[in-house]
């Protein structure tokens, strides 16, 4: 899922698709993914979301 998304996915979407927080932590700590905090507008209200994207190391690991 991360490899197919050019802008990464939000943590909420990944969790909805079966990822766990523990899985995401392992991917980030191993350098296969990067997590960034973003502020987005929900109506008039700003909310914080975490976006997770694959890194070059993650793509190389998938390529074998």
C-alpha positions as CSV (number, residue, x, y, z in Angstrom):
1,X,0.0,0.0,0.0
2,X,2.8,2.4,0.8
3,X,4.7,1.5,-2.3
4,X,1.7,2.3,-4.5
5,X,1.1,5.8,-3.0
6,X,3.3,8.6,-4.2
7,X,2.3,10.9,-1.3
8,X,2.1,8.2,1.4
9,X,-1.0,7.3,3.4
10,X,-2.4,8.7,6.6
11,X,-2.0,6.6,9.7
12,X,-5.8,6.3,10.0
13,X,-6.0,4.8,6.4
14,X,-3.2,2.4,7.2
15,X,-4.9,1.3,10.4
16,X,-8.2,0.8,8.6
17,X,-6.4,-1.5,6.1
18,X,-4.9,-3.8,8.8
19,X,-1.6,-2.2,9.7
20,X,-0.9,-1.9,13.4
21,X,0.9,0.9,15.2
22,X,3.6,-1.6,16.0
23,X,4.1,-2.5,12.4
24,X,4.4,1.2,11.4
25,X,6.9,1.8,14.2
26,X,9.1,-1.2,13.0
27,X,9.0,0.1,9.4
28,X,10.0,3.7,10.5
29,X,12.7,2.5,12.9
30,X,14.2,0.2,10.2
31,X,14.3,3.1,7.8
32,X,11.8,1.6,5.3
33,X,9.1,4.2,5.9
34,X,9.1,7.8,7.1
35,X,6.3,9.4,9.2
36,X,5.6,13.2,9.1
37,X,3.1,15.2,11.1
38,X,0.8,17.4,9.0
39,X,-1.8,20.0,10.0
40,X,-4.9,19.8,7.8
41,X,-8.2,21.7,7.9
42,X,-11.3,19.8,8.9
43,X,-13.9,22.4,8.1
44,X,-12.6,25.4,10.1
45,X,-10.7,23.3,12.6
46,X,-7.1,22.4,12.1
47,X,-6.2,18.7,13.0
48,X,-3.0,16.9,13.2
49,X,-2.5,13.8,11.0
50,X,0.5,11.5,10.6
51,X,1.4,10.7,7.0
52,X,3.5,7.6,6.4
53,X,5.5,7.1,3.2
54,X,7.9,4.5,1.8
55,X,11.6,5.5,1.7
56,X,14.2,4.6,-0.9
57,X,15.4,1.9,1.4
58,X,11.9,0.5,1.6
59,X,11.6,0.5,-2.2
60,X,15.0,-1.3,-2.5
61,X,13.9,-3.9,0.1
62,X,10.8,-4.6,-2.0
63,X,12.9,-4.9,-5.1
64,X,15.0,-7.5,-3.4
